[in-house]
Amino acid sequence: MSYYRNTPSRGGWGGGVGLAIPPVTPVNKALMIACGIVWGVQILADLIFHVDIARFLGLVPVAVVRGAVWQLATYEFLHALPRVSISHILFNLLTMWMIGGDLERHWGGRKYLTYWLVCGIGAGVCVALAGGFRDVRIPTIGASGAIYGLLLAYGTIFGERVFLFMMLFPLKARTVAWILFGIAFISSLSPGTDPVSHVAHLGGMVVGWLYLKRAWRVSDLWREIVWRIRRRRFKVMPPGDQDRWIH
């Protein structure tokens, strides 16, 4: 999924549609390198010591419910071994490279890192709650929860930019986000043999939306609701209007 955009986030471009090279930013690059290093450690541990690190640092729902809360953070940096699927880490890192830089430029490094971690940990909480009380012992690994949160944010902030979805279909970022949300939602309701954690994908997007809306700040959320209600009643009157009761 490559992309191009009709207007850049910063100056230097004219109108029209043009190919955009994603920027490489410090925090996003550090997160990608961290995922790559951990993946390398996974490979070495598997080849040399025949140890699957995912059993200890992956997110095992029943273990999290019983107190292994560190797995909510560590699972994000683990990915499938090459003998299982190399596309897992490649897709995640490619997506981070494509959209993470613009989000980091827009927010700044600290807020970007906070959002990435909140979405990833929030997705992990969703997976733990969905499987912990059903005695699920299969580990969930990967940064996909955080990345789906990034996709949601990108579609919200840069909604008019155009993605070449699946390398074939030019779609606006907002449309791509909605499509991915729909796929994750429907897939999470249809359990099967698919090894993909659709609950993590859906959880990452939902938690990302709540974070962007500041829904955890009840006072801010209430003020926004009141403001939107009052806005519906607001009416701009032409100059010279004498009806002082309508504003």
Summary of the structure (lengths in Angstrom):
residues: 247
radius of gyration: 21.2
end to end distance: 48.1
largest distance: 84.4
contacts: 744
relative contact order: 0.13
helix: 59%
strand: 6%
